[in-house]
Amino acid sequence: MGDVVAESKVDFGAFAVLNKWPSLANQRQPDREPYQVIEGTLDQCISAFMEKPAATRHLYEIRTAAQPPLVTGILSPEQVIELSRWREFL
């Protein structure tokens, strides 16, 4: 993935929304819709996500405009963590 990142430009200033899934016993409730926690830039949403306790991060997702190949329209917790790491290098 290192080569892909080196050749890819990620716009961390792009509009994004951090959403949280309703949960019960720390598990997503798939029959409910996620709700907005914050809206701002992709950078702000990544920062807000990383401030959440690691044990609850699976309940969050970031929605933004796709920026292939690294950024999809809905970013999973694993993708957000990877982008947070790459952001430090870019």
C-alpha positions in Angstrom: 0.0 0.0 0.0 3.0 2.3 0.5 3.5 2.8 -3.2 -0.2 3.6 -3.7 -0.1 6.2 -0.9 3.0 7.8 -2.3 1.3 8.2 -5.7 -2.1 9.2 -4.3 -3.2 12.6 -3.2 -5.8 12.6 -0.4 -7.8 15.8 0.0 -8.0 16.0 3.8 -9.9 19.3 3.4 -12.8 17.5 1.6 -16.3 17.7 3.2 -17.0 14.7 5.5 -19.4 13.6 8.2 -18.6 11.4 11.2 -21.5 9.1 12.0 -22.2 6.8 14.9 -24.4 3.7 14.8 -26.9 3.3 17.6 -25.7 0.5 19.8 -26.8 -2.0 22.4 -24.2 -3.7 24.5 -21.5 -2.1 22.3 -22.9 -3.7 19.2 -24.2 -1.9 16.1 -28.0 -2.0 15.8 -28.3 -2.7 12.0 -32.1 -2.0 12.0 -31.4 1.6 13.0 -29.7 4.4 11.0 -26.4 6.0 12.0 -26.6 9.6 13.3 -24.3 12.5 12.6 -21.7 13.3 15.3 -19.9 16.1 13.5 -19.6 17.5 10.0 -16.5 19.3 8.7 -13.4 18.3 6.8 -12.1 14.8 6.4 -9.2 15.8 8.6 -11.5 17.0 11.4 -13.6 13.9 11.2 -10.5 11.6 11.3 -9.3 13.6 14.4 -12.7 13.3 16.1 -12.8 9.6 15.3 -9.3 9.0 16.7 -10.3 10.7 20.0 -13.0 8.0 20.5 -12.1 5.1 22.8 -10.6 2.3 20.8 -13.2 -0.1 22.2 -16.1 1.9 20.6 -14.5 2.9 17.3 -16.3 0.1 15.5 -19.6 2.0 16.0 -18.4 4.9 13.9 -17.9 5.6 10.2 -17.0 8.6 8.1 -18.9 9.5 4.9 -17.2 11.6 2.3 -16.8 11.9 -1.5 -14.8 9.0 -2.8 -11.1 9.7 -3.7 -9.9 6.4 -5.3 -8.0 4.4 -4.6 -7.6 5.1 -0.8 -10.8 6.9 0.1 -14.2 5.3 -0.4 -17.6 7.0 0.1 -18.1 5.3 3.5 -14.9 4.7 5.5 -14.7 1.8 7.9 -12.9 2.2 11.2 -10.0 0.3 9.8 -9.7 2.7 6.8 -9.9 5.7 9.1 -7.1 4.4 11.2 -5.0 3.8 8.1 -5.7 7.3 6.8 -4.8 8.7 10.2 -1.4 7.0 10.0 -0.8 8.2 6.4 -1.9 11.7 7.3 1.1 12.0 9.6 3.5 11.3 6.7 1.8 13.6 4.1 
